[in-house]
Amino acid sequence: MKTVKDVSEITGVSIRTLRYYDEIGLLKPTEITEAGYRLYDNKALEKLQEIMFFREFEIPLIDIKKIMDNPDYDKEQALLTQKSLLEQKRNRLNGINR
């Protein structure tokens, strides 16, 4: 299990943002200790990675939550689509630099 500070250091997502994601129900901690510390397991880190991919495309948090809460949400297909979009973005940016 990782603390909010650990997750922030690993991902570059601020502690404040992680707390906000908890507030809005986008990324709940796996566990909260008696002292009130938020702890995250590997599954939660994977979910955060998905959120970060969506944010890369400037998708609003409310829409990310709707997408990820949808019972028909296919994580694997979403990641493949995101990968393709990132490759397209990279190619477009590489074309600008020429």
Steps between C-alpha positions, in 0.01 A plus 500: 500500500619848417425827676375812324855635515640182341240507222569869437874439473455198270247660264566873518135558594481746790376397842231766470380347171487152652292634788269671251461177300394335826255782577323468165506120507730462200779319685422376847784375719510126551511550873497780753697437818372580848725807488324613180779418254388406151662182367499379141566151363623405151145484363443860608828601335384338176177697520699819556705418191179473297382834638835655403461369144155657475635827641772498234218555249351775718185300571311664789502312830121467502516325162785275614290396798200424277716295262669300774176444696323363191442126545588447131839672543770279350830598659712312249323654200522846656876463549546383140300799375700736721825352374391557142398859575833566673686365198297726271573798724873414501504472121319831465746671736797345321363642173488849654866481601624429149 
